[in-house]
Amino acid sequence: MISDEVYGKLTYDGGHTCFSSLHGMRERSIILNGFSKSHAMTGLRWGMRVGSYALIAAMTKIHQYAMLCAPVTAQMGGIER
């Protein structure tokens, strides 16, 4: 389960329940969260991810190579230009 919890602190009626707090879901969940909404830091893109070590390590491998170069669509556009 991938759970986007960025709006979790903005629950006004009742309480917020995160999927990972449900029975048997902690080991099977990845939580995505950030400070943009809860701390009025819109646009600063400061976030976090929480999950098992193996899942986070795999995500990190993908992320470190995907964010260090121009996206493929931009590269292809540049070639056509």
Buried (B, 14 or more C-beta within 10 A) or exposed (E): EEBEBBEBEEEEEEEEEBBBEEEEEBEEBBBBBBBBBBEEEEEEEEEEBBBEEEBBEEEEEEEEEEEEEEEEEEEEEEEEE
